[in-house]
Structure formats: C-alpha cells, structure tokens
C-alpha cells in the first residue's frame, strides 16, 4: 500500500512562507522514497484548493498574519497588539478547532502514516497533536527563538515553556534543527524527550532548475557592467538590520557600479524605502516575492546578500535562506551577526563567500567587499560538489527520518485522539 503523510503548516500555496519552502523540499525527498504527502495549510482558501506532484493541498482560511511590521503608525500598531496579550503565542483558537475538525473528516478517508505539525506558529502543531502518529517538525523553536526573546514577548517565556512541554509530551517524534542542538541537549528538563528526539539540518540544498541557458546568462553578464546584488527574506532592526551593510555598499558603490535590491518584509521597510529614495542608482526595494520568482531572480543576479542574526545565549538559529543561497552556487556576501552566527561556519565550508564583520574597521570591510565584487563576478560552484559537503542539508536526509518513523509505526492504524 502506498505510504502517505500530511503536513500541517502556515502558508504553502500560492506563496509559501520560509517553512513552506522547507516542507516543499522535504516533500521532494519523500517522493524520491515513494512516499506521497498532502498539505493542510493555514492560509488562503477553504477545502481542497489544488494538487501538485506530491499530493493534495487543503486549506483552512482562518489565520492571517501581517509580515510588514514597520512601525508607521505607533498608536494603530499597538492597538492591534492588545488582544494578543491574553492568548499569545496563539493567534487563533478558531484555526486550531477548524483544523482538528477537518482532521476528523480526513481520518475517515485517509489512513495517514504520519501527521507532521510544522512550527511556527504553534497553531499548526496543536492541530496535529491529536493524532497517534504526530511528528513535531520544529523548523522554528518555540522557546529558543530570537523573535520571541525581544520586547514584550520575552515576558511570556513561562507560557512558551508550558506550551512546548505539552506538545513534546504528545509528540511521537520530535525533529529539531541542528542549530538548536546545543540548546536542547544541555538542559536537563529535555532529557525525558531524548528517546523520541532527532536532529536534522535545514533541507534547502536543492539544485536550481535552469530557466535560461548558461550561455545566455554568461553573455548577459558580460554585456552588463553593473554588478547586481539581491537580498531575500525578513529584516528586523534589533537582530537582523540592513543598516550596516547599506553603509558599506554605499561606500563601495564609489568604486564599483552596483545595484542592491532588497526583496524583503518586516520592520525595516521604511529604511529600505528611504535609501532607495536617497540613492536610487544603488538601492531598490523589490518587496517580498513568491518563491518561484525568487529562483528566477537568483539566476539573473551576480551576488546574493545574507545578514546574520545577532543572537545571544544558546540561540544559534540558521536562516534557511543561507542554505538555498549555497545551493545556487552563486557568490555570497554575508554580514556576520556575532559569535552565535551559525551561517559563518556553513559559508566558510562553502568557500565562495565574503564575510563582513561589523566589528572590523569600516574601510577594511569596504575594500574587502570591492575586491570580492570585482574578482568573483560570474563565478559559481558546482552543485554536485556542494552537495557532497552539505549532505545533511539535502532534503533526502530529513525525508529518511520520516521514512524510518513510518516503518517503525506501520502496524498502527491512523487515529485522531480526542483530548
């Protein structure tokens, strides 16, 4: 009988969130193992909204998150936050109830071999937790998360710990990211979960499908003297700010004809807009774009920009976009986030990267960047060689973890536990 799993997560279709991109990659790995996978998303639409090569896509239209958190109107900004004081990190109890009801209906027609709840948000994991084949895929940690350690959110740590413990108790398997290993392995309160815990790396090492031929790309690059740089992802003023690299790029533009586009969202959009207005020949605001478009932009871009998280304590979270950059084979510019910046060790292994350390002399950083831009334009790394170095980032690695779980539990019928 064909094996089949269900992922429950945030936006997947039509515009996947970063967790959605990771899940798509794991789905590719599962399909290679003969395992099909369906999606139940908290996003746009209701019911079955489509089907792809991996399986069916279902949606519950009851959770809408706003990603542009730029503080443009202080009063309005905080008024919208007031209702969350009493229920955060849960945004919608309705979404959890609707999802559980949907799972009951699906249980009557689908004998799933695993129900995989993908965090964050926590709603998706709560919804999956009533299954006797519940896997907690923690792409974003509930308690070891830079987004949850700042501002008012850090006051809710006890609530986060309580929620995390409740979900771990219900999980039959917990898949942590490798970057969170140190945090979970050195805390005694997590020892009781050791037997059902495994670690996997970000599954975003996927070979880019050529949309235009290598000859066309090489010809176009040779004919265009301007160096193009692109940033993709979220920006936050306190732990992933674009301000330092903007100042370096502005100075470097005196020596190199460059254009840097920020395809971003978050709390720094006003910074990007102002720099586009002041220096339109150097900076541009591309806005947040869907993942399929990201792939095309990456192919046409000379250099990819990454900004490391400024983290403290046990937090070594790795932006999933870094692995996707590495998979592209393109030269990468990375702003070091500090001692806890996990991306640095990956980029050192990758080789074709320029690490900008904000604690170093500013002029030195400008010279290093200018040299990198002039000497590495048009260069790339072979995907097969990169794959050998980063085998744990191959989606097949995570897919095999799910496969082992299925094999070990295939004697159990899929049921929904009413609790």
Order of alpha helices (4+ residues) and beta strands (2+ residues): beta-alpha-beta-beta-beta-alpha-alpha-beta-alpha-beta-alpha-beta-alpha-beta-alpha-beta-alpha-beta-alpha-beta-alpha-beta-alpha-beta-alpha-beta-alpha-alpha-alpha
